[in-house]
Amino acid sequence: MSILETLNIFKGFIISSSEHVFVRILLVNPPNAGRSIPEETYGIGSIKQMMRGEPLALEVLAGNLPEHEVVILDLKVAPTSLAEETRRFKPDLVGITGTTCEANTMVRLARETKAHSGARVAVGGVHASLDPAFFNVKDIDFVVVGLAKQSFRELVEVLESGEPLHEDIPGVAKTDPGKGLRLKPRAYRTADLVDDAPPRYDLVDPYREAYFLPSLNMKVGFVSTAFGCPYACAFCSIGAVSGHRYLTHSVSAVLRDIEALGDIPFIRLVDANTFGNVAHSFDLCRTISDAGIHKNYVADVRADSVIDHPDLFREWKAVGLRAVVVGFEEISDLRLTHLNKKSSIAKNEKAIDTLHEMGITIVGDFIISPDYTRDDFAELEQFVADSRIDIPMFSVLTPVPGTPLYEQVKDRIVVHDLDYYTLTNAVVPTTLDPGTFYGLYADLMNRFHANVGI
């Protein structure tokens, strides 16, 4: 049976079992998007990186709408099913999420939605939060920014009432093409996490087999322990999305979500900074231990967290922390300063040594600047090899609209098509000839990604 057939059977069950429906809501995860300059121009396909994982942001939105009929459509798994689903489900509201490289695709999906249904369309996600004006177009009705769990619900409540949107909902803008958006900021507080409303993991059951770690062929589930990040790295979108707030979910809510994923053996903690609240992290770790939960975990952490709190990582290792993603970013203190990373090479090296001693796999994020020379590529390659980074990840420094980096370099940008903002394309001029730049980038990827696993 195909995924789409399974999806239709599953959704049919949901619809027939719903007794009290006010608004029919279709939440859409866009298909894989983004274009590749090295592939299109130089025939280099090895740089392209595809991610597999459930659309947790949509599951979270759905969890706070228990009175309504909600369906999640994951076009990354079933990329051609939008028209059929909108005709079958007949939604009143369609919500579309996406990143910057998916922004054009989101607009296209909105246009297709309008062609196949009379539904209103709301967009959200990273790019909507960074550059909401981009979506002020005729086929989109609302732009929802930032942590949308509560603000999206408030929008649904207004639509349910049948009344016009007379007052501004914090975090929601009604589009008005040709004019400026009126957006009232939302001051995020713990209440916006709505911890008593768990994610609707069940709504992606038809796709669950597609969410796995390719290197281990192991199913993976997503859980959030925190929202936001207090740091302000120049290249990062998280601060702009969260207003530089850092809010932690209650330990009981996190434990509930881990348990809700059942027999899924691998949990990706999808926070920007999982151990940003040390006391909370200790509490969560010990609660997992006391509950006798046996799973594997991957978390995003900072190098200074590793060296300042090694005992925390040892305890987490004991309950299943298998790998950490660390944003080392650069191998030069000067470059780290330019990125406002608030770190140093010495800290990075100490964190690497500490993690190796503990036996925790290191997924190291490194950023390649378009001004890299041959020597810079060689030095980065040598650093990664000497440091024994288990899984190095290499991205190209990209000035995403809405970030401090974008404001710094926007006059130098030569590629404005957001389809290329995949973090693997140089959208400002490279110091090296572009063919040489991408060739060295591909060589770096090929050397370290031949045999990787977590």
N, C-alpha and C positions, 0 to 999 in steps of 0.2 A: 504493500500500500504506500502511495506517495505521501510526502509531508503535507501537501496541500489537501489530499483526501482525509488524512488523519486530522488535520486542522479543522476541516469542515464538520467532521463528526463530533469533535470535541466541542467546538463552538455551538453546534446545534444543541448539545446537552446543556450548556450554560444558559442558552436562551430559553429552552423549554422549562428549565428548573427555576427560572427567576420569577418571583411572584409580584414584585413591586418595583417597577422600572420607571424612573423619571426622565433620565437623559441617557441616550445610547451613545457611548463614547468609544471611538476607535483610536488607539494609540499606536503610532507607527515608528518603527526603527528603520531608517533609510537603508537602501542597499549599499554595498561597498562602493565607495566613490573615490574620486581623486585621480589625477592624471600624473604621469611621470615623464619629466623632461629627459632623464637619461635613457629611458626605454624608447620614447618616441623619436628622439633625435639621434641617439648614439647606439641604440640596440642593446642597451644594458638593462636586463630584466631582473637581475639578482638583488637590486636595491629595494624593490617593492616589498612592503611588509603588510601582512594581513593579520588582523586580530580576530580571535573567536571568543565570544562571551555573551552572556545574556544581557538584555537591555534593562539593567537594574533601575535606572532613572524612571522608566515607564512602569516597572513593577511597583516602585514606591508611590508614584502618582495614583495608580490603580488601588493601592492599599488604603488610600484615604478617601475612597469613593465607594464604600460598601453598599450604599443604597442604590447605586446605578449599575447599569449593564455595561460592562467594560470588556473589550477585546484587545489583545495586543497582537499586532501584525509585525513580524520580524522579517523585513525584506532582505536582510543579509543572508537569511536561510532560504526564503521563498521569494526571490527578487521580482517576480512578474505577477504577483497575486493582488496588487492594490485594486485594480479595476473590478475584478471578480468579488473581492471582499466588500468593497463599498456598495456594490449592487446588492449583494446578499444580505449584509448586515444592516444597511440603511441607517448609518449613524447620524445623530444630530450634531455631534461635534467630533472633529478629527484633530488629534494632537500629534505633532511631528517634532521629533527631537533631532539633534545632530551637532557635529563639530564644524570647524571652519571649512575644512575641505569638502564637507557635505552641504554647505549652505546653498549653493546653486541647485543641488539635487532636491533640497527641501522645498525650494520655490517651485521647482518642476512638479514635485509630488502634490503640492497645494493646488497647482493649476489642474492637474489630472483629477484630483479629488473633486474640484468644483465641476469638472466636465461630467463626472459620473454620479454626482449626488448633490443634494441641496444643503449639505452639511456646512456648518461654520468651521473654520480652520484656525487653530492656534499653533504657534511654533514656540519651541523652547530649546534649552540646551546651552552648550558653551558659546556658540557664535551668537545666538539670540541675546545672550547675557552680555557679551562683549560689544556687540555692534547692532543693537536692536533696530536702528534705522534702516539697516540693509533689508529688513523684511517688511518695510512699510510699502507694500505693493497690493494690487487690487485683489489678488486671489487669497490673501491672508487677512483674517479678521482681527486676530489678537497676537501679541508678542508677550510671552511670559519669561521673565528673567530670573536668574539666580536660583536659589533653593525654592522650587515651585510647589512643593507638596501641599502647602496650605493655600497659597495664592491661587493655584489652579482650582482647588476645591471651591474657593470663594467665587471664582469666575463661573464654575458650573452651577453654583447656587443661584447666581444672578440669571443665568440662561434658563434654569429650571423655573424660576419665578415668572418668566415671560416678560419681565419689565426691561426697559432700556437700561443700558449701563450709565446711570446718572452720575454716580460717584466713582472716583478713582479707586481701584483696588491696588494697594501697594504691591509692586512687582508685576503688574499687568498693564499693558498699553493697548488701547484700541487703535487699530491702524487708521490712517487718514492720508492716503496717497497724495503726493504733491504738497503736503504740509508736514510740519514737524510732529514727531510723536510726543504725546504728553504722558510721561511716566513718573509715577510717584514711587520713590525708592522704598524698599522694605528694610527696616532695621531688624536684622535677624536675631532671634532669641531662641533659647532652647525649645520654647513652645512650637516654633516652626518645624522642628524635627518630627513632631506628632508621633512620639515613640509608641503610643498605644495602638497605632495603625500599622500592622506589619506589611511588608511587601507582598504582592500577589504573585509569588513564585509559580503558583499553579497555572497561571495564564500563559506560561511559555512551555508547558508540558509537551505540546506537539513538536517543539523544536529542541527539547532538552538533549537529545543525542548529538546535536551539532555543537554543543558547548563543551569542548574538551581541549586538553593540552596536547598538541600534535606530537611533541617529543616523547611523551609517555603514553599517548592514547588513553588518557585518564580524564574522566568527566570532572568539570570544575564548576563551582558555584560562586556567586558574588555576594559579599556581605559588606555593609558599611558600618564603621565604628565611629566615624567623625565626619564633620562637614567643615571645609575651609582650611585655611592655613594662615598663620600670623605673619609669615615672611612675605617679602615683596620682590622675588627674583624678577629681573627685567623682562625675561622671555616668557614668563609663566602667566597663564590666564586665571589660575585659581583665586588669587587675591582679588582680582577684579570681579569675579563671579560671587565671591563670598563677602565682599566688603572687608577683607582681611580679618574676618572673625574666625574663631576656631571653636566649634561646638561639638561636644561628645554625646553620642547616643548613650542611653542608660545601659548599664551592664546587663540587666535583665532583657532588654530589647535585643541586644546583640546576641546573647545566648539563645534567645527564642529563634532568631533568624538562622543561626547556625544549625540548630536542631531541625528547623523547618526544611532544610535541604536534604534531610534524610540520609540515604546511604552514599551521597556524593562525597568522594574521598578527599577532594582538594578544594580548599576555600581560598579565594582571592579576596583579601581585604583591600577594598578599592579606594581607600582614603588617600588624600594627597600627602598626609603626614600621620601615619597610623599611631605612632607612639608620642604624639605631641603633648599629651597630658599623661605624665609618667604615673601618677597615682591611679588614674583611671585604667591605664594599661596593666599595672600590677594587679588591680582588682579583677579586671576581666580575665587575665591569665589564670589567676587562682580559682576563679569561679568555674572556668572551663575544666581545670584540673579536678576540682571537687565534684563536678558533674560527671566525671568519667568519660568525657567526650574524646574520641580518638580520631583526629583528622590531621591532614597536612595543611599548612598555612603559608601564604606568601603575603608580605606586607611591604608597603613603601615607607622608608625611614630616611632620616638624615644621618650623615656621618657623625655629627656631633652628638646625636642621641646615642649612637653605639659607644662612643668613647666616654661619654659622661655617665651612662647607666648600663654597664656591661651585665650587671646582675639581672636586670630586666630581660635582657636578651637570653641569658642562660635559662631563666625560668620559662620563657616562651619556647625555647628550644626543647625543653622537657615536655611541653604539651603539644608539640608538633610543628613549631616554626621551622620550615624547611629552607626557605629562601627569602631574601630581602632585596628589594629594588632600591638602590641608592643612587641619587643624582649627584655623581661626582662632577659631571658637566665638562670640566676642563682640567688641563695638566699644567696650568700657569696661574700663579697667584694674581698676576695683573689681569688676566682674562676673567678670573673668578670675580675680581673686584668690579670689573666692567659689567658683569652680569648681576651684580648686587646679590651674590650667592650667600654672603656672610659665612664663608668657610675658607679653607686653605688647603694646599697640597699636603701639608704636614698632618692635618686632621684626617684627610682622606686616606692617607697611607696608614695612619694608626688604626682607623676604622677597619680597613682591609685586613690588617694583621689580626685584629681582635676577632673578626668574623671567621677568618681562617682557623684560628685557634679553637673556636667553638664548633667548627664543622657546619656552619651555615652557608648555604650556597649564595654567592654574590651575583646579582644581576646589576651590572653597572651601566648607568646611563651617561653617555658622553655626547657633547654637542660639537659639531664640526662647523667652524665659522667659514663663511664664504671667502674670507681673506687668507685661508690656510695656504701655505706653500708646500712644496714637496717635503721640506724638512719638518714642517708641522705634522704632516701625515705620518712621517717616519717616527717622530718622537711619540706620537699618540700610540702607534702600533707597538713600539718598544715598551711603553709604560704599561699597557694592557697585558702584554706578554710577561713582563717582569713581575707584575703584581698578581698574576694568576687569577685575573677576574674570570669567574666561571662562565658567565654569559654576558659579554659586553653588547650593549645596544647603542647604535650610532645614529644620530639624527642631525640634520642640517639646521643651523640657527635660522629660525624663521620669525620675522616680525609680524605676529598675528595681530590683526586690528583689535584695539582695545587694551593692548599691553603697553607697558612703558617702553619696551624695545621698539614697538611700532612708531611711537612718537619720536624716538631718537633718530630713526633711519627712514622715515616714510618718504622723504624727498629723494632717496636713492633707489626706491623700489622700481623695478623694471617689469615685473610680472604681477599683474593685478588680478588675474583670473584666479578666484579662490579655489578652483579645482586643483590647483598646483600647491596649495598650502598643506601638504601632507607631511611636512617635516623631513622630506627626503629630496626636496628641490630647493635650489638656490634662487630666491626671488629678488635678490640684489646682485649686482655684478660680482663675479668671482675674480680673485687676483690671478689665479691660473687660468689658462685657456679652459673653457667649460668642459671640453672633451677630456682633457687631462684631469681636471678636478673630479669628474664623475668616474673616470677610470680608476683613480686612486681610492675613491670612496668605495667602489665596488670591490676592489682588491682587499680592502680592509674588512668588508662584510664577509667576503668569501673565505678569508683566512680563519676567522673566528667562529663562523656560523656553520661550518661543515658538519660538525657533530656536537650539538648542544642538547642539554636536557636539564630539567630541574630535579 
